[in-house]
Amino acid sequence: MDIFNSLNISASALKAQRIRLDTISSNMANMETTSTPEGGPYKRKMVVFEPQPLSFAKHMLSAENKALRGVKVSRIAVDNSEPKLIYDPSHPDADDRGYVAMPNIDILKETTDMMMATRAYEANVTAIKSAKRMALKALEIGK
């Protein structure tokens, strides 16, 4: 594996984790949103990753067709689980029984996902820095 391949893999992971962090922050920001343009409360969103497809040239160069590839966001899925019902008859979005449908977002789960995404982001930054250091050391050998 050459240095540019490792940089491309880490760069794709950085982009994917940034999108994941943006989605998590959107979920956290909308924890109290009870009314959306689609109707009903905000629904939690989740990022789905998949391996990046290989280019034809890389596929042909791969000895066993198991070449290394990066990651990409294939889609942002919506969690269709039932909203939390909270009794608050004074709320403007309360139903006739006084219950308000709140988003199905758990702050603990979102915080955990955020920490995992941050750690993955940091790991890929470290990999890029290591590749950069190796390239610089290789250039010093030629002096």
C-alpha positions in Angstrom: 0.0 0.0 0.0 1.4 3.4 -1.0 1.3 6.5 1.2 -1.4 8.2 -1.0 -3.7 5.2 -0.6 -3.5 5.4 3.2 -4.0 9.2 3.0 -7.1 8.7 0.8 -8.6 6.1 3.2 -8.1 8.3 6.2 -9.4 11.3 4.4 -12.6 9.5 3.4 -13.0 8.4 7.0 -12.6 12.0 8.2 -15.3 13.2 5.8 -17.7 10.4 6.9 -17.1 11.1 10.6 -17.7 14.8 10.1 -21.1 14.0 8.6 -21.8 11.7 11.5 -20.9 14.4 14.0 -23.1 16.9 12.1 -26.0 14.4 12.2 -25.5 13.9 15.9 -25.5 17.6 16.6 -28.7 18.0 14.6 -30.3 15.3 16.8 -29.2 17.0 20.0 -30.3 20.4 18.8 -33.8 19.1 18.0 -34.4 17.1 21.2 -37.4 19.4 22.1 -38.8 19.9 18.6 -42.4 18.7 18.7 -43.5 20.0 15.4 -41.8 19.6 12.0 -42.8 20.5 8.4 -43.4 16.7 7.8 -45.8 16.7 10.8 -45.2 15.3 14.2 -42.0 15.4 16.3 -38.5 15.4 15.0 -37.2 11.9 14.2 -33.7 10.8 15.1 -31.3 10.5 12.2 -28.5 8.0 11.9 -25.6 7.8 9.5 -25.0 4.5 7.6 -21.5 3.8 6.3 -20.4 1.6 3.4 -17.1 0.9 1.8 -16.2 3.1 -1.1 -16.4 1.3 -4.4 -13.1 0.5 -6.1 -12.3 2.1 -9.4 -12.0 -0.3 -12.3 -8.2 0.3 -12.5 -7.7 -0.4 -8.7 -10.0 -3.5 -9.0 -7.8 -4.9 -11.8 -4.6 -4.2 -10.0 -5.8 -5.9 -6.9 -4.3 -9.4 -6.7 -7.2 -11.0 -4.9 -9.8 -8.3 -5.5 -9.5 -7.4 -1.8 -7.9 -4.0 -2.3 -8.1 -1.5 0.5 -10.7 1.2 0.2 -12.1 4.0 2.1 -15.5 4.6 3.6 -18.4 6.8 2.6 -21.8 7.7 3.9 -24.4 5.7 1.9 -27.4 7.3 3.5 -28.8 9.0 6.5 -31.5 6.8 8.0 -34.5 8.0 10.0 -35.4 6.2 13.2 -39.1 5.5 13.0 -39.5 4.3 16.6 -42.4 5.7 18.5 -42.0 9.1 20.0 -42.0 9.6 23.8 -45.3 10.8 25.2 -45.1 13.3 27.9 -48.1 14.6 29.8 -48.2 18.4 29.5 -51.7 19.8 28.7 -50.4 23.4 28.6 -48.1 22.6 25.6 -49.3 24.0 22.3 -48.8 20.6 20.6 -50.6 18.6 23.2 -53.3 16.2 22.0 -56.8 16.1 23.3 -55.7 13.9 26.3 -52.9 16.4 27.2 -49.9 14.3 25.9 -47.1 15.8 23.8 -45.2 13.6 21.3 -41.5 14.3 22.0 -38.6 13.2 19.7 -37.3 9.7 20.1 -33.8 11.0 21.1 -31.8 9.7 24.0 -29.1 12.2 25.1 -27.0 9.4 26.5 -27.0 7.5 23.2 -26.2 10.7 21.3 -23.3 11.6 23.6 -21.9 8.1 23.3 -22.1 8.3 19.5 -20.5 11.7 19.5 -17.6 10.4 21.6 -17.1 7.4 19.3 -17.2 9.6 16.2 -14.7 12.0 17.8 -12.3 9.1 18.7 -12.6 7.7 15.2 -11.9 11.2 13.8 -8.8 11.6 16.1 -7.5 8.1 15.1 -7.7 9.1 11.4 -5.9 12.4 12.0 -3.2 10.5 13.8 -2.9 8.1 10.9 -2.5 11.0 8.5 0.1 12.6 10.7 2.0 9.3 10.9 2.0 9.0 7.1 3.2 12.5 6.8 6.1 11.8 9.3 7.0 8.7 7.4 7.1 10.6 4.1 9.3 13.3 5.6 11.7 10.7 7.1 11.9 8.9 3.7 12.8 12.3 2.1 15.6 12.7 4.7 17.1 9.4 3.8 17.9 10.8 0.3 19.9 13.7 1.8 
